[in-house]
Each structure stands twice: as C-alpha cells, then as structure tokens.
C-alpha cells in the first residue's frame, strides 16, 4: 500500500467510527426518553459493532489504527517511521472531527458545537488509563499470535469498557478531541480533554511495557 492509500483508509475508518459514536449517542438519547442506561446501551452496541466492521474492512490497508495511542505504540515498536506516525495521527484527528460534523448533519444539528458535558476527576482519569491499557493489551495480545482475532478483541473490549469504566472508555486521543465538538450524549467539555489524553497515553505505554516483558519471558523459556 502507498502512504496515500493508508491515510485514506485511516481517514474513512476514523470518520465512520466517530459518526457512529456520536450518531448512536444522539439516537440513543432521543429514543431512550430520559433512561440513560438505555441510551448508553445503544451507544455501546453501535460502537462495538462498527469497530469490528471497520477493522475487518480497513485493517488490510492501514492496520486500522483509528487511534493516536495505537499509532504511537506501533511507532515505539519500530513499525512506523516518525513521518508515518505523524501523518497517521494528524489524519485521525481531522477525520474524527469530520465524523462528528457528519453525525450532526445526519441529525439536523448545528454542525460544530462545544460540549458542556463535564468529565473530570480521579476516577475518570484512572478509567481512561485502564481503558486504553486494556485496548492496547487486546491489540498487542492478538496481533502477533492470532491476528484474525484483532477486530473481535477490540470490539468486545470497547463494548465491555463502556460499562466497567467510569469514563465509558474513550481510550483514544482523536476520539476525545473530536467529542469536545459535540454537545450531545457522547460529548466531553474541552477543559477535560487533556487529562483524558494524558491518561490514555500512559495506559497505552503501560500495555506496551507489559507485553515487552511477557514476550521476553516467552523467548527465554
């Protein structure tokens, strides 16, 4: 694949991911009639399902990162150059914001919004570290030894993460940035974005460290 093809795959995949996250949040909140649990379940099911589909479709082209934390880990593993990693991350962020705008357009909402949904506090930050650690563990634990399982591992982990983390498992810096542009069910206030991203990066690299230890032990035995 050429770099242009890889970036196009990353753009379309990330755009569709955010359109699903935000669109299903709007749909869920609209239909749930005030029942937050029902709205969250709709948001969860759509996000987990679309992740499986998008990774199956775009994985062969770009690796289907759709996530700067994933890209940075693979850069740290020496599988991407600095320019490739930077291009992936920039594409993911732009595509994520475009996906939010697309979701707003589908639901006849103001295209660009500012979220008022506060998501802050120690529990939220720990949750994002745990969520991103788990996501990267799901990827690193399957991509080397059972690559065909990656789409399902990612989709299932995020489905679970929506419910066992206090933050509903953003686990993705591009997603976090983009969700600050929607004042809907899935939004996050701009002031709360950077602590989420910091926690996500820490969680991702803890997962990388863990698998370096595990794989070295595997080689030693």
C-alpha positions as CSV (number, residue, x, y, z in Angstrom):
1,X,0.0,0.0,0.0
2,X,1.1,3.5,-0.7
3,X,1.1,6.1,2.1
4,X,-1.8,7.9,0.4
5,X,-3.8,4.7,0.4
6,X,-3.0,4.0,4.1
7,X,-4.0,7.5,5.1
8,X,-7.2,7.3,3.1
9,X,-8.1,4.1,4.9
10,X,-7.3,5.8,8.3
11,X,-9.4,8.8,7.3
12,X,-12.5,6.9,6.2
13,X,-12.3,4.4,9.1
14,X,-11.9,7.1,11.8
15,X,-14.6,9.3,10.3
16,X,-17.1,6.4,10.3
17,X,-16.1,5.5,13.9
18,X,-16.9,9.0,15.2
19,X,-20.0,9.3,13.1
20,X,-21.2,6.1,14.8
21,X,-20.1,7.1,18.3
22,X,-21.8,10.5,18.1
23,X,-24.7,9.5,15.9
24,X,-25.7,6.5,18.1
25,X,-25.4,8.7,21.2
26,X,-27.9,11.1,19.7
27,X,-30.2,8.4,18.5
28,X,-30.0,6.6,21.9
29,X,-30.7,9.7,23.9
30,X,-33.6,10.6,21.6
31,X,-35.3,7.2,21.9
32,X,-34.5,6.4,25.5
33,X,-36.9,9.1,26.9
34,X,-34.6,10.0,29.7
35,X,-33.3,6.5,30.5
36,X,-29.6,7.0,30.5
37,X,-28.9,3.2,30.8
38,X,-30.8,2.5,27.6
39,X,-29.1,5.4,25.8
40,X,-25.7,4.1,26.9
41,X,-26.5,0.6,25.7
42,X,-27.5,1.9,22.3
43,X,-24.2,3.8,22.1
44,X,-22.2,0.8,23.3
45,X,-23.7,-1.7,20.9
46,X,-23.2,0.5,17.8
47,X,-19.6,1.4,18.7
48,X,-18.5,-2.2,19.5
49,X,-20.2,-3.4,16.3
50,X,-18.7,-0.7,14.0
51,X,-15.2,-1.3,15.4
52,X,-15.3,-4.9,14.3
53,X,-16.5,-4.0,10.8
54,X,-14.1,-1.1,10.3
55,X,-11.1,-3.2,11.4
56,X,-12.1,-6.0,9.1
57,X,-12.5,-3.7,6.2
58,X,-9.6,-1.3,6.6
59,X,-7.1,-3.4,8.6
60,X,-5.5,-4.9,5.4
61,X,-4.9,-1.3,4.1
62,X,-3.6,0.7,7.0
63,X,-3.6,-1.6,10.0
64,X,-6.9,0.1,11.1
65,X,-5.4,2.1,14.0
66,X,-8.0,4.9,14.0
67,X,-6.3,5.9,17.3
68,X,-3.2,8.0,18.0
69,X,-2.4,5.9,21.1
70,X,-2.3,2.8,18.9
71,X,-0.1,4.6,16.3
72,X,2.3,5.8,19.0
73,X,2.7,2.3,20.4
74,X,3.5,0.9,17.0
75,X,5.9,3.7,16.4
76,X,7.6,2.9,19.6
77,X,7.8,-0.7,18.5
78,X,9.7,0.4,15.4
79,X,6.9,-0.5,12.9
80,X,6.3,3.1,11.7
81,X,8.7,5.9,10.9
82,X,8.3,9.3,12.6
83,X,6.7,10.8,9.4
84,X,4.3,7.9,9.1
85,X,3.2,8.1,12.7
86,X,2.8,11.9,12.5
87,X,0.7,11.5,9.3
88,X,-1.5,8.9,10.8
89,X,-2.1,10.9,14.0
90,X,-2.9,14.1,12.0
91,X,-5.3,12.2,9.7
92,X,-7.0,10.5,12.6
93,X,-7.7,13.8,14.4
94,X,-9.0,15.6,11.3
95,X,-11.1,12.6,10.4
96,X,-12.5,12.2,13.9
97,X,-13.7,15.9,13.9
98,X,-15.2,15.4,10.4
99,X,-17.0,12.3,11.7
100,X,-18.6,14.4,14.5
101,X,-19.7,17.0,11.9
102,X,-21.2,14.2,9.7
103,X,-23.2,12.9,12.7
104,X,-24.5,16.3,13.4
105,X,-25.5,16.8,9.7
106,X,-27.4,13.4,9.7
107,X,-29.4,14.5,12.7
108,X,-30.0,18.1,11.5
109,X,-28.0,19.6,14.3
110,X,-25.6,22.6,14.4
111,X,-22.5,21.2,12.6
112,X,-19.9,22.4,15.1
113,X,-20.7,22.6,18.8
114,X,-18.9,23.0,22.1
115,X,-19.5,20.3,24.6
116,X,-20.7,21.3,28.1
117,X,-20.5,17.7,29.3
118,X,-18.0,17.7,32.2
119,X,-15.9,14.5,32.6
120,X,-13.3,15.1,35.2
121,X,-11.9,13.7,38.4
122,X,-9.5,11.0,39.6
123,X,-11.9,8.1,38.8
124,X,-12.4,9.3,35.2
125,X,-8.6,9.6,34.7
126,X,-7.9,6.2,36.1
127,X,-10.7,4.8,34.0
128,X,-9.1,6.2,30.8
129,X,-5.7,4.8,31.7
130,X,-7.3,1.4,32.4
131,X,-9.4,1.6,29.2
132,X,-6.5,2.4,27.0
133,X,-4.3,-0.2,28.7
134,X,-7.0,-2.8,28.0
135,X,-7.5,-1.8,24.4
136,X,-3.8,-2.0,23.7
137,X,-3.5,-5.2,25.5
138,X,-6.3,-6.6,23.4
139,X,-4.4,-5.5,20.2
140,X,-0.9,-6.5,21.2
141,X,-2.1,-9.8,22.6
142,X,-3.8,-10.8,19.4
143,X,-1.9,-9.1,16.5
144,X,1.2,-11.2,16.8
145,X,-0.2,-14.6,17.6
146,X,-3.8,-14.5,16.4
147,X,-4.2,-11.6,14.0
148,X,-7.6,-12.6,12.7
149,X,-9.0,-12.1,16.2
150,X,-8.0,-8.4,16.5
151,X,-11.3,-7.0,15.2
152,X,-13.3,-9.0,17.6
153,X,-11.0,-8.4,20.6
154,X,-11.1,-4.7,20.0
155,X,-14.9,-4.5,19.5
156,X,-15.6,-6.7,22.5
157,X,-13.2,-4.9,24.8
158,X,-14.7,-1.5,24.0
159,X,-18.2,-2.9,24.4
160,X,-17.2,-4.0,27.9
161,X,-15.2,-0.8,28.6
162,X,-18.3,1.4,28.1
163,X,-19.8,-0.3,31.1
164,X,-17.0,-1.2,33.5
165,X,-15.1,2.2,33.4
166,X,-16.4,5.4,34.9
167,X,-15.4,7.3,31.8
168,X,-17.2,5.0,29.3
169,X,-13.9,4.1,27.8
170,X,-12.9,6.8,25.3
171,X,-9.4,5.1,25.1
172,X,-8.5,7.2,22.1
173,X,-7.0,10.8,21.9
174,X,-8.5,11.5,18.5
175,X,-11.9,10.4,19.7
176,X,-11.5,12.5,22.8
177,X,-10.6,15.7,20.9
178,X,-13.5,15.2,18.4
179,X,-16.1,14.6,21.1
180,X,-15.4,18.0,22.6
181,X,-17.0,19.3,19.4
182,X,-20.4,17.8,20.2
183,X,-22.8,19.0,22.9
184,X,-24.7,15.7,22.8
185,X,-24.8,12.5,24.8
186,X,-21.2,11.5,23.9
187,X,-19.5,14.9,24.4
188,X,-16.7,15.9,26.7
189,X,-16.0,19.5,27.8
190,X,-12.9,21.0,26.1
191,X,-11.3,21.7,29.5
192,X,-11.4,17.9,30.3
193,X,-9.7,16.7,27.1
194,X,-6.1,17.0,28.0
195,X,-6.2,15.0,31.3
196,X,-8.0,12.2,29.4
197,X,-5.4,12.2,26.7
198,X,-2.6,12.1,29.2
199,X,-4.1,9.1,31.0
200,X,-4.7,7.4,27.7
201,X,-1.0,7.7,26.6
202,X,0.1,6.4,30.0
203,X,-2.2,3.4,29.8
204,X,-1.1,2.6,26.2
205,X,2.6,2.6,27.2
206,X,2.0,0.5,30.3
207,X,0.4,-2.1,28.0
208,X,3.5,-1.9,25.7
209,X,5.8,-2.4,28.6
210,X,3.8,-5.4,29.9
211,X,3.9,-7.1,26.5
212,X,7.7,-6.5,26.2
213,X,8.1,-8.3,29.5
214,X,5.8,-11.1,28.5
215,X,7.4,-11.6,25.1
216,X,10.9,-11.6,26.5
217,X,9.9,-14.2,29.1
218,X,8.3,-16.2,26.3
219,X,11.6,-16.1,24.3
220,X,13.6,-17.0,27.4
221,X,11.6,-20.2,28.0
